[in-house]
Amino acid sequence: MKNLSKFQIIVLGVFVLFIALGVAAFATFKGSSSKSTLPAITVWGTFPQSTFENYVAKINLTLASQLSINYIEKDKATFSQEFVAALARGTGPDAILIPADMLLPHLDKITPIPYTALPERTFMDTYVQEGEVYLGQNGIYAIPFAVDPLVMYWNRDIFSSVGLATYPKYWEDFTAINKKITTVDQNSNIGRSALAMGDFSNVVNARELLGSLMLESGNPVTYGVGNNIQSAFSKDPSVVPAVQFFTQAVDPTGTNYSWNRGMQDSKTDFLSETLATYFGFASELKDIQAKNPNLNFDVAPLPQFHNSATKALYGKLYGLSIVRTSPNQNAVYQIFSLLTSAANIGTLSQSMYLPSVRRDIIASGSTDPYITVFNQQALLAKTWFDADPTVSSSIFGNMVDAVTSGAKSVRDAVAGANDQYNAALKQAVQ
């Protein structure tokens, strides 16, 4: 305690004061009601403001008493700093809406929803499996709100031009595909590429893609509960083959050479029709269609390793959390119940053209060819509690650079990244 700054003491004092208030509020938690008038609340988040406000407006059309939610979108790069500063001033929001991999540093600033209010079994039966990252020892850290899974976009014309009738279902298939699609001149310059991997400088979504390979290999990236989150790199050696596969694409002497640092970024090359596959989020579909209306492409599930025991991929999961300092915690919970009810949240999925976080809505099926794929991916999606996505991206990128430059073996690079990641995770929860 003697090393705490005056600022930290103030923040700690505020949290302690509201712990008792939070317990009292949850003792009388009630479900949502469309008839009772709920107080106005403020929500901060990195979720798109216009999408959120339009969604609330649609819900209000069905309610006798209108929801009053002041949603403020924040830059993800400065969210944490602004949030902590606002809490210290006593001007923080009632709730936050951020991705699960941004939540770890703020677990001490939110009030978990007790299992007496929302039973764990009910939660698991209601939401996609990825949502279980929010299940803590003493309650639920957040209510799943939206999920955006990673998918594979593939150029149908390129595949057809080399006699390939369909997309790859397994990563191992790319060895044969690469021989047919990738073109390389005598100076190792790539004219057309089968896939983009192996470099964090120009592979869009590199962190999420490498994370997906780790998850597919059986490595959870991080593990633990609450403030005891640790890097899983040293826990399970399966991370090594994932890194090996990711980095082999930039080895000019290897059979899977298909990418290098001198190329444009992967999304630009896909739009320019010089890259056959692009690993992007489901939410990127409309942007790809708009930027190249003539691009003949389709959407497919993210490939898996052939010998993987379970299928997995990264999904960006947004969740609603109750801020510990809010004086309206019971009302916030009731509003969350309305925002995430089966009757309402289907509208959000439709407006965003994304899969739902609710199992019952996914189970109802879809005739839309893209949503069908997105729904499949949402059921397989996973995430992890992270120190900060920007920090982990830097650590992962340095690990990859150490391998591709020849500075370290894969095992040594993974071991070094494990130590750096653990230090970052420890700092995030201090």
Residue pairs with C-beta under 8 A, 6 or more apart in sequence:
4 12
7 88
10 88
11 84
11 87
11 88
14 87
14 88
14 90
14 325
15 108
15 109
15 324
15 325
18 324
18 325
18 326
19 324
21 327
21 329
22 111
22 322
22 324
22 329
25 111
25 329
25 330
26 111
26 113
26 114
26 116
26 117
26 329
26 330
26 333
28 330
29 113
29 114
29 116
29 117
29 330
29 333
30 330
30 334
31 334
31 337
32 334
32 335
32 337
32 338
32 341
33 334
34 62
34 63
34 64
34 65
34 338
35 64
35 65
36 65
36 334
37 65
38 65
38 67
38 68
38 331
38 334
38 335
39 68
39 328
39 331
40 68
40 69
40 70
41 68
41 69
41 70
41 93
41 94
41 95
41 326
41 328
41 331
41 332
41 335
42 69
42 70
42 71
42 72
42 93
42 94
42 95
43 52
43 69
43 70
43 71
43 72
43 93
43 94
43 95
43 96
43 97
43 320
44 71
44 72
44 74
44 79
44 82
44 83
44 86
44 92
44 93
44 95
44 96
44 97
45 52
45 71
45 72
45 73
45 74
45 96
45 97
45 98
45 318
46 73
46 74
46 75
46 76
46 79
46 97
46 98
46 99
46 102
47 73
47 97
47 98
47 145
47 146
47 318
48 73
49 71
49 72
49 73
51 348
51 351
51 352
52 71
52 73
52 97
53 71
54 351
55 339
55 347
55 348
55 351
56 67
56 69
56 71
56 339
58 344
58 347
58 351
59 67
59 338
59 339
59 344
59 347
60 66
60 67
62 343
62 344
63 338
67 335
67 338
69 335
71 97
72 93
74 82
74 83
76 98
76 102
76 389
77 390
79 98
79 102
80 102
80 105
80 106
80 388
83 92
83 93
83 96
83 106
83 109
84 109
86 92
86 93
87 109
87 323
87 325
90 325
92 323
92 325
92 326
93 323
93 326
94 322
94 323
94 326
94 328
94 329
94 332
95 320
95 321
95 322
95 323
95 326
95 332
95 335
95 336
96 106
96 110
96 320
96 321
96 323
97 145
97 318
97 319
97 320
97 321
98 318
98 319
98 321
99 316
99 317
99 318
99 319
99 383
99 389
100 130
100 133
100 134
100 142
100 317
100 318
100 319
100 383
100 384
100 385
101 316
101 383
101 384
101 385
101 386
101 389
101 392
102 386
102 388
102 389
103 110
103 141
103 142
103 319
103 321
103 385
104 229
104 385
104 386
104 387
104 425
104 428
104 429
105 387
105 388
105 428
105 429
106 321
107 136
107 141
107 226
107 227
107 429
108 227
108 324
108 429
109 323
109 324
109 325
110 141
110 142
110 321
110 322
110 323
110 324
111 139
111 322
111 323
111 324
111 326
111 329
112 136
112 138
112 139
112 140
112 141
113 139
113 140
113 143
113 322
113 333
114 138
114 139
115 139
115 140
117 333
118 140
118 143
120 135
120 140
123 131
123 132
123 135
123 140
124 132
124 135
125 359
126 358
126 359
126 360
127 144
127 357
127 358
127 359
128 144
128 147
128 357
128 358
128 359
128 362
128 378
128 379
128 381
129 379
129 381
129 382
130 144
130 147
130 315
130 317
130 378
130 381
130 382
130 383
131 144
131 317
131 319
131 357
133 317
133 382
133 383
133 384
133 385
134 140
134 141
134 142
134 143
134 144
134 319
135 141
136 225
136 226
137 225
137 226
141 319
141 321
142 319
142 320
142 321
143 319
143 320
143 321
143 336
143 340
144 317
144 318
144 319
144 340
144 357
144 358
145 318
145 319
145 320
145 339
145 340
145 345
145 348
145 357
146 317
146 318
146 348
146 349
146 352
146 354
146 357
147 315
147 316
147 317
147 318
147 354
147 355
147 356
147 357
147 378
147 381
148 281
148 282
148 283
148 315
148 316
148 317
148 318
148 354
149 281
149 282
149 302
149 313
149 314
149 315
149 316
149 355
149 374
149 377
149 378
149 380
149 381
150 205
150 208
150 209
150 212
150 279
150 280
150 281
150 282
150 302
150 313
150 314
150 315
150 377
150 381
151 279
151 280
151 281
151 282
151 299
151 300
151 301
151 302
151 373
151 374
151 377
152 167
152 277
152 278
152 279
152 299
152 300
152 301
152 302
152 303
153 270
153 277
153 278
153 279
153 280
153 284
153 285
153 288
153 297
153 298
153 299
153 300
154 167
154 276
154 277
154 278
154 297
154 298
154 299
154 300
155 270
155 273
155 275
155 276
155 277
155 295
155 296
155 297
156 296
156 297
156 298
157 273
157 296
158 181
158 192
158 273
158 276
159 165
159 166
159 167
159 181
159 276
162 180
162 181
163 180
164 177
164 180
164 181
167 277
167 298
167 300
168 174
168 177
168 277
168 303
169 301
169 303
169 304
170 303
170 304
170 305
170 306
171 213
171 245
171 303
171 304
171 305
171 306
172 305
172 306
173 303
174 194
174 195
174 256
174 258
174 303
175 255
175 256
177 194
177 276
178 194
178 195
178 255
178 256
178 257
178 258
179 255
180 194
181 192
181 193
181 194
181 276
182 190
182 192
182 193
182 194
182 257
182 258
183 190
183 191
183 192
184 190
184 191
184 252
184 257
185 191
188 252
188 257
188 260
189 262
190 257
190 258
190 259
190 260
190 263
191 274
192 274
192 275
192 276
193 258
193 259
193 263
193 269
193 274
193 275
193 276
194 258
194 276
194 277
195 249
195 258
195 259
195 275
195 276
195 277
196 202
196 203
196 204
196 249
196 258
196 259
196 263
196 266
196 269
196 275
196 277
196 278
196 279
197 203
197 209
197 245
197 246
197 247
197 248
197 249
197 250
197 258
197 259
198 246
198 247
198 248
198 249
198 250
198 251
198 259
198 400
198 404
199 206
199 250
199 259
199 260
199 261
199 400
199 404
200 206
200 207
200 393
200 396
200 397
200 400
200 401
201 261
201 397
202 261
202 263
202 264
202 265
202 266
203 209
203 259
203 265
203 266
204 265
204 266
204 267
204 278
204 280
205 279
205 280
205 281
206 393
206 396
206 397
206 400
207 389
207 392
207 393
207 396
207 397
208 281
208 314
208 316
209 246
209 279
209 314
210 242
210 243
210 246
210 396
210 400
211 221
211 314
211 384
211 396
212 279
212 302
212 312
212 313
212 314
213 242
213 243
213 245
213 246
213 305
214 220
214 221
214 238
214 239
214 242
215 221
215 312
215 313
215 314
215 382
216 242
216 304
216 305
216 308
216 311
216 312
216 313
217 238
217 239
217 241
217 242
217 305
217 308
218 236
218 238
218 308
218 309
218 310
219 232
219 233
219 235
219 236
219 238
219 239
219 242
220 232
220 236
220 382
220 384
221 231
221 232
221 384
221 386
222 229
222 230
222 231
222 232
222 384
222 385
222 386
222 421
222 425
223 229
223 230
223 232
223 235
224 230
224 385
227 429
229 385
229 425
229 429
230 422
230 425
231 417
231 418
231 421
231 422
231 425
232 239
233 239
233 414
233 415
233 417
233 418
233 421
234 414
234 415
234 418
239 414
240 410
240 411
240 414
243 399
243 400
243 403
243 410
243 413
243 414
244 410
245 305
246 400
247 400
247 403
247 404
247 410
248 254
248 256
249 256
249 257
249 258
249 259
250 257
250 259
250 260
250 261
250 404
251 257
251 404
252 260
259 266
263 269
264 272
266 275
266 278
266 279
267 278
267 280
267 284
267 288
269 275
269 278
270 277
270 278
270 288
270 297
271 288
271 291
271 292
271 295
273 292
273 295
278 288
279 302
280 288
281 316
282 299
282 353
282 354
282 355
282 370
282 374
282 377
283 352
283 353
283 354
285 299
285 353
285 370
286 353
288 295
288 297
289 295
299 369
299 370
299 373
299 374
300 373
301 313
301 373
301 376
301 377
301 380
302 313
302 377
304 311
304 312
311 380
312 380
312 381
312 382
313 377
313 380
313 381
313 382
314 381
314 382
314 383
315 377
315 378
315 381
315 382
315 383
316 383
317 357
317 381
317 383
320 336
320 339
320 340
322 329
322 332
322 333
322 336
326 332
338 344
339 345
340 357
340 358
342 358
342 360
342 361
345 356
345 357
345 358
345 361
346 356
346 358
346 361
348 356
349 355
349 356
349 361
353 370
353 371
354 374
355 362
355 371
355 374
355 375
355 377
355 378
356 362
356 375
356 378
357 378
362 375
362 378
362 379
365 372
365 375
366 372
366 375
386 392
386 425
387 421
387 424
387 425
387 427
387 428
388 424
388 428
391 424
391 428
392 421
392 424
395 417
395 420
395 421
395 424
396 417
398 417
398 420
399 413
399 414
399 416
399 417
400 413
401 407
402 408
402 412
402 413
402 416
403 409
403 410
403 413
407 413
408 416
